[in-house]
Amino acid sequence: MGDLLRVERDGPVAVLTIDRPEKRNAMTAGMWAALPELLAGLADDAGVRVLVVTGAGPSFCAGADIADLLSGPDPDDPMADVRRDNLAAQAALRAFPHPTVAAIRGHCIGGGVELAACCDLRFTDPTGVFGVTPAKVGVVYAPSSTKALLDLVGPATTKYLLFSGELIDAGTALRVGLVDRLVPVTDLDDEVHRFADVLASRSALSQRATKEVLAALTTGGDGEAEVARWYRETIASGELAEGVAAFAERRPPQFPWTQ
């Protein structure tokens, strides 16, 4: 799937591009299936500090390729395989150990919203168009996808989007919390990469700890065990000492923790 899911590196920033612009970057069954292994390779790369997810051409991702929805071998559940691979891809993106940023332009529909919601942050420009469309095709939205949407926009907007399947523009998406930044069309790539460089300059240990604590808090835990473990690591690794020294000396920190 290297031709449809393309990865490029810019120093510590990896850019994953969904590259199927003739289909508005709709995800095939094979693309969903390939995503976890691709993400695992990037997670294991010590040089990667930030992941940007985007789409080739004028769209982010128009969702799952509808041709795959009923193509499974089981007539009683023809979506079983694609549903399994879709959920595995989402789980892998949510579990990515470093900050993830979705750079969204144009269509971000269905599975595109699922991918964007699995990222830590979402930037868009005024061309962004967002929708969650299971009600248009008679699909039951998965609990994990529903919860990701709920965590971002709350119950009322989740119901609005899932009940109606209507599309919302970028300004509305910003207002309801579906995206975090709305920037001019000409600035999207530059601003995403500027911010990715900022993230890459910060403490990877602090970022990893934050992701784990937030995951615990949103799944019913209190985060105390995670905080205690990571606090000990800040001292043992020298991360805290370097951060304090750099602040006192008014210089950029050179954080030692790279796992």
N, C-alpha and C positions, 0 to 999 in steps of 0.2 A: 504493500500500500504506500510505498515511498513516493509514488507520483501523485497520490491523492492526499496524503498527510505528510507535509513537507516540513522539515526542521532545519532552521538556520541558526547559527550562533553569532552573537555580537558580544564578545568578551564573556562576562558572567550571565548574560541574558540569552535565553533560548527562545526562539520564536517558532511556534507551531502554527502552520498555515493549513487550513482546510482548502484544498486546491482542486475544486471542481466547479469553476465559475459558470460553466455553461448550464449547470443545474442549480444555480444559486447556492452552491456548496452543500447540497443535500447529502446526508450521510448514508452510504450504502451499508448493508449488513456486514460486509467485509471490513469497512472502515471502523464501525463500532467494535468489531472483534479485534482489530489490530491496535486500537488505542491503548489498552492497558499495558501491553508489552513495550510500546513506544515510550509511554510515560515512565515505566519502570527503568528503562535505560537512561532516561534523563535524570531521574531521581538518584541513580547510582553514580552519576557523573559529578565528581567533586568540584568541577569547574562551573557547574550551573548553580546560580543563586536565585534566579527569577525566571518564571515562565510566562510568556505572552502568548495568548491564543487568539487567532484572528482568521479571517477568510480572505481568499484571493478575489480580486475584482470588487464589484460594487456591493457585495452582500457578505454578511458574516456566515450565516448558516440557515437555510430554509427548512431545517428539520430532517427527519428521517425520509429516505427515498420511499415514496409510497408504494413503489413497485415491489418492495421487499416485505410489506406488512402481511401479506397473505401467502407468502411463498414457502412457508415452512412445510415439512413433510407430514406433520400430524394434522389431519383434517379437523380434529376436535379442538386444536389450539395451534393454528398456523402461525401465530406470532411468537410462539414459545422461544425459538432460537434468537430472533432479533431482539425480543424483550430482555432475554438473559444477557446478551452482549451489550445492549444499550445500558442496562443497569450496572454491569461490570465496568463499562467505560466511565460512567458517571462516578462510581465509587473510587476508581483510580484517580480521577481528576480531583475529587474532594480530598483524597488522602495524600496528594502530592506534598512533599515535605517543605517546599519553599513557597514564597508568595507567588500567586498566579493572578494575572490581569487579563481580562477579555477586552480586546479592542474591536469595537462593534461599529460597523457601518451597514446601511441598507437592511435587508431582511434578517431578522433574528426571530425565527418562528419555531414553535414546537420543540423539536430536539435541539435547535439552536439556543432557545431559552434554557433548556436543561443544561447544556454545556456552559453557558454564561453563568447560570446560577451556581454551578459547581466551582467556579473561579472565586477567588477571594474578593476581587474588585472588578468593576465593570466601567469602562470608559466608552462613550459613544459620541458621534457627531449628529448634527440635525437630520441626516438622512436615515437614522436608525428607525426601524419599524418593528414593533414587538407584538407577539401574539402567542397564545397557548391554545391549541386548536383540537383537542381530543373530541370535544362535543360536535365538531363538524364531520367527523368520520366514525363516530361511535366507539371510540377507544376509551378505556378506563385508565386514567392517569395513575401512575405508580405512587405508593405512599411516600417513598423517599423523594421523588420529584415534587410531589405536593408539599411536603414539609420544607424543602429548599425554597420553594416559592413563598410559602407561608412565612418563613423566617425573614424574607426580604421585604414583603409588601403587606403582610398582615392578612387576617381572615377575609375582610370585605373585598379587597382587591383581588385576592386569590379566587374567591367565588366569582367575581365579575369576569375575570379572565377565563376561568375554566367553564363557567356556565355558558358564556356567550361566544367564545372563540374570536371576539372582535380584536382588531389590531389597535394599538396605541402608538402615538408618536414619541419621539425622543424626549420632548419636554414633559409629557405626561409620565413617561418612564422614570425620569429624574424625580418628579414630584412625588410619586408613590414609592420610591425607593428601589425600583428594579435596577437602576444604574446609579453609579456614584458620581460620575463627572460627565458633563455635557460640554464639549469643546467645539470650536469652529471646524468646518470641514477641512480646511487647509492645515489645521494644527493637530489633528488626531494622532498621526504617527509620531510626530515629534514629541508631543506631550506624553504619550504612552512610554516612549523610549526614555525621555527625561526622567519620568517617575520611576521607571524600572531601574535606571541607574542609581537613583536615590535609594531604592530598596536594596540594591546590591551592595551599597556602601554601609548599610546598617548591620547590626549584630544578627548573624544567621541563627545564633543560639536563641536570642530573644524572640525572633520571628517563629522559630520552630516551637518554642514553648508556648507562645501565644496561640498558635494553631491547635496545639494539643489541648490547652486549657479551654479554648472556645468549643472544641469538639466535645469535651467532657460536659461542659455547661449546657450544651444544646441537646445532649442525649441523657439528661437526668442526673449526671454526676455533679459534684461540687467543685471539682478542679483542684482540691487541696493536695492530693497525692502528686499530681503532675507538677504543681508549683513547687512543692518541697524537693522533688527530684531535680528539677531544672535549676532551682536556686543553688543546690549543692554543686551542680555542674558549672554554674557561672564562676564559682570560686576555684574549683579544681582545675578548670581549663585555662584560667587566667583572663577570661573574657571580661569580668567585672573590673579587675585591676587595670587592664588596658583601657577600658572605657573611661574610668575615673582619671587615669594618668593623662590621657589625651585631652580630656576636658580641662584639666588643670593647666596643661601646657599649651592649650589653645591650638591644637593640631588635629588633623583628621585621624581617627583611630585606625589601627591595623589589627582588627579583631582576629584572634588566633583560631577560634573554633570554626571548623570547616565541614563537619559531618553532615 
